[in-house]
Amino acid sequence: MRRCTRDPAGEERHDHADGIERALGGVGRERFVYSDRPGRWHTAVDIGTRIFKGFVLGHLDGRPVTAPFDGVLRGLVRNSTSGPAGVKLLEIDARGRGAKWTGINERGRAIAQATMEAIHLTASRPELAGGQSAPFLV
C-alpha cells in the first residue's frame, strides 16, 4: 500500500519502500555512514548527541570514523558489534537541535498502520490466508 503524506511545509511526500533514503534536513543517503571494511565497531557516543563535522564517533577495527557534517546522532550500531563491510554504522540528522530522534516517525507509523490493516484484513477473510483462520488474532 502506498500512501502520500505532506511534510510540515505542506509539500507532498510519498513514503514507500523503494530503496532510496528520503531527505531529512536536506540530506539523503549522505546522512548514513557505512563501514568500508569488516571489523568490530567501538563507540562511546549516545544517540541524541549533538555532533560536529570531523568529530570521532567511534572506531572500526581501531581506525577512527568521523562525522561527515554537523547534526544530531539519530542512529548508531551498538558498541562492540562485529559486522561486514558495507553496513550502516550510524545516521546523522542535519536538522540539528530541531531534530526529533525519539519515538516513531510518520513513515514508521504509516508502515505499522498498513501492516495492522493487512493483518486484520487477512483475519477477517480466511481465503486470503490460504483458507486458514488466523487464531493469533482472536
SEKEVEX-336117 format. One record per residue (C-alpha): x, y, z; residue number from 1; residue in three letters. Coordinates in Angstrom, 3 decimals. Example, Ala and Ser with C-alpha at 12.3 -4.5 7.8 and 13.67 -1.06 7.14 Angstrom:
BEGIN
<r><x>12.300</x><y>-4.500</y><z>7.800</z><vopa>1</vopa><fimar>Ala</fimar></r>
<r><x>13.670</x><y>-1.060</y><z>7.140</z><vopa>2</vopa><fimar>Ser</fimar></r>
END
This chain:
BEGIN
<r><x>0.000</x><y>0.000</y><z>0.000</z><vopa>1</vopa><fimar>Met</fimar></r>
<r><x>1.424</x><y>3.342</y><z>-0.980</z><vopa>2</vopa><fimar>Arg</fimar></r>
<r><x>0.445</x><y>6.424</y><z>0.980</z><vopa>3</vopa><fimar>Arg</fimar></r>
<r><x>1.015</x><y>10.046</y><z>0.289</z><vopa>4</vopa><fimar>Cys</fimar></r>
<r><x>1.610</x><y>12.414</y><z>3.174</z><vopa>5</vopa><fimar>Thr</fimar></r>
<r><x>2.514</x><y>16.050</y><z>3.475</z><vopa>6</vopa><fimar>Arg</fimar></r>
<r><x>5.569</x><y>17.296</y><z>5.283</z><vopa>7</vopa><fimar>Asp</fimar></r>
<r><x>5.401</x><y>20.268</y><z>7.709</z><vopa>8</vopa><fimar>Pro</fimar></r>
<r><x>5.966</x><y>22.666</y><z>4.788</z><vopa>9</vopa><fimar>Ala</fimar></r>
<r><x>2.873</x><y>21.213</y><z>3.079</z><vopa>10</vopa><fimar>Gly</fimar></r>
<r><x>4.792</x><y>19.502</y><z>0.284</z><vopa>11</vopa><fimar>Glu</fimar></r>
<r><x>3.626</x><y>16.106</y><z>-0.937</z><vopa>12</vopa><fimar>Glu</fimar></r>
<r><x>5.867</x><y>13.200</y><z>0.057</z><vopa>13</vopa><fimar>Arg</fimar></r>
<r><x>5.489</x><y>9.573</y><z>-0.943</z><vopa>14</vopa><fimar>His</fimar></r>
<r><x>6.587</x><y>7.184</y><z>1.800</z><vopa>15</vopa><fimar>Asp</fimar></r>
<r><x>7.124</x><y>3.807</y><z>0.229</z><vopa>16</vopa><fimar>His</fimar></r>
<r><x>9.912</x><y>1.250</y><z>0.244</z><vopa>17</vopa><fimar>Ala</fimar></r>
<r><x>11.930</x><y>1.985</y><z>-2.868</z><vopa>18</vopa><fimar>Asp</fimar></r>
<r><x>15.494</x><y>1.631</y><z>-1.598</z><vopa>19</vopa><fimar>Gly</fimar></r>
<r><x>16.045</x><y>5.373</y><z>-1.735</z><vopa>20</vopa><fimar>Ile</fimar></r>
<r><x>16.622</x><y>7.199</y><z>1.524</z><vopa>21</vopa><fimar>Glu</fimar></r>
<r><x>14.307</x><y>10.178</y><z>1.755</z><vopa>22</vopa><fimar>Arg</fimar></r>
<r><x>15.844</x><y>13.540</y><z>2.503</z><vopa>23</vopa><fimar>Ala</fimar></r>
<r><x>15.982</x><y>14.618</y><z>6.119</z><vopa>24</vopa><fimar>Leu</fimar></r>
<r><x>17.074</x><y>18.186</y><z>6.698</z><vopa>25</vopa><fimar>Gly</fimar></r>
<r><x>18.070</x><y>18.366</y><z>3.035</z><vopa>26</vopa><fimar>Gly</fimar></r>
<r><x>20.386</x><y>15.355</y><z>3.320</z><vopa>27</vopa><fimar>Val</fimar></r>
<r><x>19.624</x><y>11.935</y><z>1.813</z><vopa>28</vopa><fimar>Gly</fimar></r>
<r><x>21.980</x><y>8.965</y><z>1.651</z><vopa>29</vopa><fimar>Arg</fimar></r>
<r><x>24.881</x><y>11.096</y><z>2.911</z><vopa>30</vopa><fimar>Glu</fimar></r>
<r><x>23.368</x><y>11.109</y><z>6.388</z><vopa>31</vopa><fimar>Arg</fimar></r>
<r><x>24.382</x><y>7.466</y><z>6.809</z><vopa>32</vopa><fimar>Phe</fimar></r>
<r><x>27.947</x><y>6.344</y><z>7.483</z><vopa>33</vopa><fimar>Val</fimar></r>
<r><x>28.711</x><y>2.855</y><z>6.206</z><vopa>34</vopa><fimar>Tyr</fimar></r>
<r><x>31.553</x><y>0.534</y><z>7.171</z><vopa>35</vopa><fimar>Ser</fimar></r>
<r><x>34.244</x><y>0.448</y><z>4.496</z><vopa>36</vopa><fimar>Asp</fimar></r>
<r><x>35.604</x><y>-2.897</y><z>5.731</z><vopa>37</vopa><fimar>Arg</fimar></r>
<r><x>34.604</x><y>-5.742</y><z>8.035</z><vopa>38</vopa><fimar>Pro</fimar></r>
<r><x>35.508</x><y>-5.276</y><z>11.668</z><vopa>39</vopa><fimar>Gly</fimar></r>
<r><x>34.498</x><y>-4.617</y><z>15.256</z><vopa>40</vopa><fimar>Arg</fimar></r>
<r><x>32.810</x><y>-1.285</y><z>15.985</z><vopa>41</vopa><fimar>Trp</fimar></r>
<r><x>33.547</x><y>0.622</y><z>19.200</z><vopa>42</vopa><fimar>His</fimar></r>
<r><x>31.853</x><y>3.850</y><z>20.267</z><vopa>43</vopa><fimar>Thr</fimar></r>
<r><x>31.201</x><y>5.821</y><z>23.438</z><vopa>44</vopa><fimar>Ala</fimar></r>
<r><x>28.741</x><y>8.243</y><z>21.811</z><vopa>45</vopa><fimar>Val</fimar></r>
<r><x>24.990</x><y>8.109</y><z>22.509</z><vopa>46</vopa><fimar>Asp</fimar></r>
<r><x>22.058</x><y>8.628</y><z>20.186</z><vopa>47</vopa><fimar>Ile</fimar></r>
<r><x>20.844</x><y>12.214</y><z>20.524</z><vopa>48</vopa><fimar>Gly</fimar></r>
<r><x>24.335</x><y>13.663</y><z>20.929</z><vopa>49</vopa><fimar>Thr</fimar></r>
<r><x>24.975</x><y>16.943</y><z>19.088</z><vopa>50</vopa><fimar>Arg</fimar></r>
<r><x>27.961</x><y>16.322</y><z>16.815</z><vopa>51</vopa><fimar>Ile</fimar></r>
<r><x>30.139</x><y>18.380</y><z>14.506</z><vopa>52</vopa><fimar>Phe</fimar></r>
<r><x>31.944</x><y>17.669</y><z>11.242</z><vopa>53</vopa><fimar>Lys</fimar></r>
<r><x>35.156</x><y>15.746</y><z>11.883</z><vopa>54</vopa><fimar>Gly</fimar></r>
<r><x>34.109</x><y>14.585</y><z>15.371</z><vopa>55</vopa><fimar>Phe</fimar></r>
<r><x>35.253</x><y>10.996</y><z>16.025</z><vopa>56</vopa><fimar>Val</fimar></r>
<r><x>32.075</x><y>8.961</y><z>16.510</z><vopa>57</vopa><fimar>Leu</fimar></r>
<r><x>33.752</x><y>5.618</y><z>17.002</z><vopa>58</vopa><fimar>Gly</fimar></r>
<r><x>36.417</x><y>3.266</y><z>15.762</z><vopa>59</vopa><fimar>His</fimar></r>
<r><x>36.125</x><y>0.393</y><z>13.307</z><vopa>60</vopa><fimar>Leu</fimar></r>
<r><x>38.963</x><y>-2.051</y><z>13.993</z><vopa>61</vopa><fimar>Asp</fimar></r>
<r><x>40.956</x><y>0.733</y><z>15.617</z><vopa>62</vopa><fimar>Gly</fimar></r>
<r><x>40.522</x><y>3.277</y><z>12.802</z><vopa>63</vopa><fimar>Arg</fimar></r>
<r><x>38.523</x><y>6.431</y><z>13.586</z><vopa>64</vopa><fimar>Pro</fimar></r>
<r><x>35.153</x><y>7.062</y><z>11.932</z><vopa>65</vopa><fimar>Val</fimar></r>
<r><x>34.293</x><y>10.765</y><z>11.820</z><vopa>66</vopa><fimar>Thr</fimar></r>
<r><x>31.112</x><y>12.761</y><z>11.285</z><vopa>67</vopa><fimar>Ala</fimar></r>
<r><x>30.792</x><y>13.988</y><z>7.682</z><vopa>68</vopa><fimar>Pro</fimar></r>
<r><x>28.748</x><y>17.052</y><z>8.760</z><vopa>69</vopa><fimar>Phe</fimar></r>
<r><x>27.166</x><y>18.770</y><z>11.776</z><vopa>70</vopa><fimar>Asp</fimar></r>
<r><x>23.958</x><y>17.380</y><z>13.253</z><vopa>71</vopa><fimar>Gly</fimar></r>
<r><x>22.420</x><y>15.132</y><z>15.875</z><vopa>72</vopa><fimar>Val</fimar></r>
<r><x>23.238</x><y>11.443</y><z>16.082</z><vopa>73</vopa><fimar>Leu</fimar></r>
<r><x>19.986</x><y>9.718</y><z>15.110</z><vopa>74</vopa><fimar>Arg</fimar></r>
<r><x>21.045</x><y>6.075</y><z>14.911</z><vopa>75</vopa><fimar>Gly</fimar></r>
<r><x>24.069</x><y>4.058</y><z>15.937</z><vopa>76</vopa><fimar>Leu</fimar></r>
<r><x>25.275</x><y>0.461</y><z>15.874</z><vopa>77</vopa><fimar>Val</fimar></r>
<r><x>25.720</x><y>-0.983</y><z>19.362</z><vopa>78</vopa><fimar>Arg</fimar></r>
<r><x>29.202</x><y>-0.812</y><z>20.872</z><vopa>79</vopa><fimar>Asn</fimar></r>
<r><x>31.447</x><y>-3.887</y><z>20.385</z><vopa>80</vopa><fimar>Ser</fimar></r>
<r><x>29.436</x><y>-5.175</y><z>17.431</z><vopa>81</vopa><fimar>Thr</fimar></r>
<r><x>31.243</x><y>-7.003</y><z>14.617</z><vopa>82</vopa><fimar>Ser</fimar></r>
<r><x>29.994</x><y>-6.664</y><z>11.086</z><vopa>83</vopa><fimar>Gly</fimar></r>
<r><x>30.827</x><y>-6.963</y><z>7.399</z><vopa>84</vopa><fimar>Pro</fimar></r>
<r><x>31.821</x><y>-4.165</y><z>5.036</z><vopa>85</vopa><fimar>Ala</fimar></r>
<r><x>29.000</x><y>-2.023</y><z>3.654</z><vopa>86</vopa><fimar>Gly</fimar></r>
<r><x>26.663</x><y>-1.924</y><z>6.665</z><vopa>87</vopa><fimar>Val</fimar></r>
<r><x>25.275</x><y>1.249</y><z>8.204</z><vopa>88</vopa><fimar>Lys</fimar></r>
<r><x>27.187</x><y>2.260</y><z>11.301</z><vopa>89</vopa><fimar>Leu</fimar></r>
<r><x>25.287</x><y>5.425</y><z>12.100</z><vopa>90</vopa><fimar>Leu</fimar></r>
<r><x>22.837</x><y>8.065</y><z>10.964</z><vopa>91</vopa><fimar>Glu</fimar></r>
<r><x>23.156</x><y>11.823</y><z>11.430</z><vopa>92</vopa><fimar>Ile</fimar></r>
<r><x>20.224</x><y>14.229</y><z>11.363</z><vopa>93</vopa><fimar>Asp</fimar></r>
<r><x>21.336</x><y>17.523</y><z>9.788</z><vopa>94</vopa><fimar>Ala</fimar></r>
<r><x>18.381</x><y>19.431</y><z>11.283</z><vopa>95</vopa><fimar>Arg</fimar></r>
<r><x>20.409</x><y>19.897</y><z>14.469</z><vopa>96</vopa><fimar>Gly</fimar></r>
<r><x>18.643</x><y>20.800</y><z>17.698</z><vopa>97</vopa><fimar>Arg</fimar></r>
<r><x>15.235</x><y>20.753</y><z>15.989</z><vopa>98</vopa><fimar>Gly</fimar></r>
<r><x>15.627</x><y>17.088</y><z>15.116</z><vopa>99</vopa><fimar>Ala</fimar></r>
<r><x>13.229</x><y>14.534</y><z>16.541</z><vopa>100</vopa><fimar>Lys</fimar></r>
<r><x>15.238</x><y>11.415</y><z>17.231</z><vopa>101</vopa><fimar>Trp</fimar></r>
<r><x>12.961</x><y>9.549</y><z>19.619</z><vopa>102</vopa><fimar>Thr</fimar></r>
<r><x>9.627</x><y>7.834</y><z>19.145</z><vopa>103</vopa><fimar>Gly</fimar></r>
<r><x>8.148</x><y>6.779</y><z>15.832</z><vopa>104</vopa><fimar>Ile</fimar></r>
<r><x>8.217</x><y>8.985</y><z>12.753</z><vopa>105</vopa><fimar>Asn</fimar></r>
<r><x>5.484</x><y>9.420</y><z>10.136</z><vopa>106</vopa><fimar>Glu</fimar></r>
<r><x>6.938</x><y>6.791</y><z>7.805</z><vopa>107</vopa><fimar>Arg</fimar></r>
<r><x>7.308</x><y>4.192</y><z>10.569</z><vopa>108</vopa><fimar>Gly</fimar></r>
<r><x>3.780</x><y>4.936</y><z>11.753</z><vopa>109</vopa><fimar>Arg</fimar></r>
<r><x>2.418</x><y>4.505</y><z>8.200</z><vopa>110</vopa><fimar>Ala</fimar></r>
<r><x>4.225</x><y>1.170</y><z>7.797</z><vopa>111</vopa><fimar>Ile</fimar></r>
<r><x>2.898</x><y>-0.074</y><z>11.151</z><vopa>112</vopa><fimar>Ala</fimar></r>
<r><x>-0.642</x><y>1.029</y><z>10.268</z><vopa>113</vopa><fimar>Gln</fimar></r>
<r><x>-0.502</x><y>-0.678</y><z>6.851</z><vopa>114</vopa><fimar>Ala</fimar></r>
<r><x>0.792</x><y>-3.861</y><z>8.491</z><vopa>115</vopa><fimar>Thr</fimar></r>
<r><x>-2.072</x><y>-3.856</y><z>11.008</z><vopa>116</vopa><fimar>Met</fimar></r>
<r><x>-4.597</x><y>-3.273</y><z>8.211</z><vopa>117</vopa><fimar>Glu</fimar></r>
<r><x>-3.187</x><y>-6.265</y><z>6.295</z><vopa>118</vopa><fimar>Ala</fimar></r>
<r><x>-3.310</x><y>-8.478</y><z>9.411</z><vopa>119</vopa><fimar>Ile</fimar></r>
<r><x>-6.916</x><y>-7.506</y><z>10.168</z><vopa>120</vopa><fimar>His</fimar></r>
<r><x>-7.936</x><y>-7.982</y><z>6.531</z><vopa>121</vopa><fimar>Leu</fimar></r>
<r><x>-6.364</x><y>-11.435</y><z>6.484</z><vopa>122</vopa><fimar>Thr</fimar></r>
<r><x>-8.025</x><y>-12.347</y><z>9.785</z><vopa>123</vopa><fimar>Ala</fimar></r>
<r><x>-11.443</x><y>-11.282</y><z>8.539</z><vopa>124</vopa><fimar>Ser</fimar></r>
<r><x>-11.086</x><y>-13.083</y><z>5.184</z><vopa>125</vopa><fimar>Arg</fimar></r>
<r><x>-9.673</x><y>-16.606</y><z>5.661</z><vopa>126</vopa><fimar>Pro</fimar></r>
<r><x>-9.448</x><y>-17.110</y><z>1.891</z><vopa>127</vopa><fimar>Glu</fimar></r>
<r><x>-6.584</x><y>-14.573</y><z>1.885</z><vopa>128</vopa><fimar>Leu</fimar></r>
<r><x>-4.679</x><y>-16.723</y><z>4.378</z><vopa>129</vopa><fimar>Ala</fimar></r>
<r><x>-4.834</x><y>-19.855</y><z>2.239</z><vopa>130</vopa><fimar>Gly</fimar></r>
<r><x>-8.181</x><y>-20.924</y><z>3.701</z><vopa>131</vopa><fimar>Gly</fimar></r>
<r><x>-6.892</x><y>-20.988</y><z>7.254</z><vopa>132</vopa><fimar>Gln</fimar></r>
<r><x>-8.125</x><y>-18.887</y><z>10.090</z><vopa>133</vopa><fimar>Ser</fimar></r>
<r><x>-5.775</x><y>-16.629</y><z>11.991</z><vopa>134</vopa><fimar>Ala</fimar></r>
<r><x>-6.050</x><y>-17.847</y><z>15.622</z><vopa>135</vopa><fimar>Pro</fimar></r>
<r><x>-3.344</x><y>-15.422</y><z>16.762</z><vopa>136</vopa><fimar>Phe</fimar></r>
<r><x>-5.763</x><y>-12.530</y><z>16.316</z><vopa>137</vopa><fimar>Leu</fimar></r>
<r><x>-8.628</x><y>-13.840</y><z>18.442</z><vopa>138</vopa><fimar>Val</fimar></r>
END
